[in-house]
Protein backbone atom coordinates (compact mmCIF):
# COMPACT_ATOMS: atom_id res chain seq x y z
CA UNK A 1 0.00 0.00 0.00
CA UNK A 2 1.35 3.40 -0.94
CA UNK A 3 0.63 6.84 0.46
CA UNK A 4 -2.03 8.93 -1.24
CA UNK A 5 -2.06 12.71 -1.65
CA UNK A 6 -5.25 14.23 -3.09
CA UNK A 7 -3.30 17.17 -4.50
CA UNK A 8 -1.12 14.81 -6.57
CA UNK A 9 -4.32 13.50 -8.21
CA UNK A 10 -6.36 16.73 -8.35
CA UNK A 11 -6.79 16.51 -12.14
CA UNK A 12 -8.34 13.03 -11.81
CA UNK A 13 -10.73 13.95 -8.98
CA UNK A 14 -13.73 16.27 -8.77
CA UNK A 15 -14.40 17.83 -5.39
CA UNK A 16 -18.05 17.40 -4.40
CA UNK A 17 -17.98 18.81 -0.84
CA UNK A 18 -15.54 20.53 1.49
CA UNK A 19 -16.39 21.48 5.06
CA UNK A 20 -12.86 22.56 5.91
CA UNK A 21 -12.44 19.47 8.10
CA UNK A 22 -13.72 16.82 5.69
CA UNK A 23 -14.02 16.58 1.91
CA UNK A 24 -15.72 14.30 -0.60
CA UNK A 25 -14.27 13.61 -4.06
CA UNK A 26 -15.48 11.82 -7.19
CA UNK A 27 -13.07 9.70 -9.22
CA UNK A 28 -13.40 11.02 -12.80
CA UNK A 29 -10.62 8.98 -14.43
CA UNK A 30 -11.16 5.42 -13.10
CA UNK A 31 -8.11 5.77 -10.87
CA UNK A 32 -7.15 2.68 -8.86
CA UNK A 33 -7.49 2.52 -5.08
CA UNK A 34 -4.05 2.64 -3.42
CA UNK A 35 -5.13 -0.12 -1.01
CA UNK A 36 -6.66 -2.83 -3.22
CA UNK A 37 -5.93 -1.46 -6.72
CA UNK A 38 -9.60 -1.70 -7.79
CA UNK A 39 -11.19 1.40 -9.32
CA UNK A 40 -13.04 3.46 -6.70
CA UNK A 41 -15.96 5.85 -7.25
CA UNK A 42 -15.74 8.23 -4.27
CA UNK A 43 -13.08 9.31 -1.81
CA UNK A 44 -13.87 10.70 1.64
CA UNK A 45 -11.04 12.59 3.34
CA UNK A 46 -10.94 13.62 6.99
CA UNK A 47 -8.24 14.99 9.22
CA UNK A 48 -10.45 14.61 12.29
CA UNK A 49 -9.79 11.87 14.84
CA UNK A 50 -13.49 10.89 14.74
CA UNK A 51 -16.03 11.22 11.93
CA UNK A 52 -19.64 10.11 11.45
CA UNK A 53 -20.90 9.26 7.97
CA UNK A 54 -24.56 10.12 7.39
CA UNK A 55 -27.04 7.38 6.63
CA UNK A 56 -27.36 6.53 2.96
CA UNK A 57 -28.65 2.96 2.93
CA UNK A 58 -30.18 2.91 6.39
CA UNK A 59 -26.81 2.41 8.07
CA UNK A 60 -24.61 4.95 9.76
CA UNK A 61 -20.84 4.58 10.00
CA UNK A 62 -18.42 6.11 12.49
CA UNK A 63 -14.69 6.21 11.87
CA UNK A 64 -12.14 6.58 14.67
CA UNK A 65 -8.43 7.09 14.09
CA UNK A 66 -6.44 6.31 17.23
CA UNK A 67 -2.67 6.33 16.93
CA UNK A 68 -1.73 3.88 14.22
CA UNK A 69 -5.16 2.22 13.99
CA UNK A 70 -8.42 3.12 12.23
CA UNK A 71 -11.72 1.74 13.52
CA UNK A 72 -14.90 1.64 11.40
CA UNK A 73 -18.17 1.19 13.32
CA UNK A 74 -21.41 0.33 11.50
CA UNK A 75 -24.66 1.21 13.35
Order of alpha helices (4+ residues) and beta strands (2+ residues): beta-beta-beta-beta-beta-beta
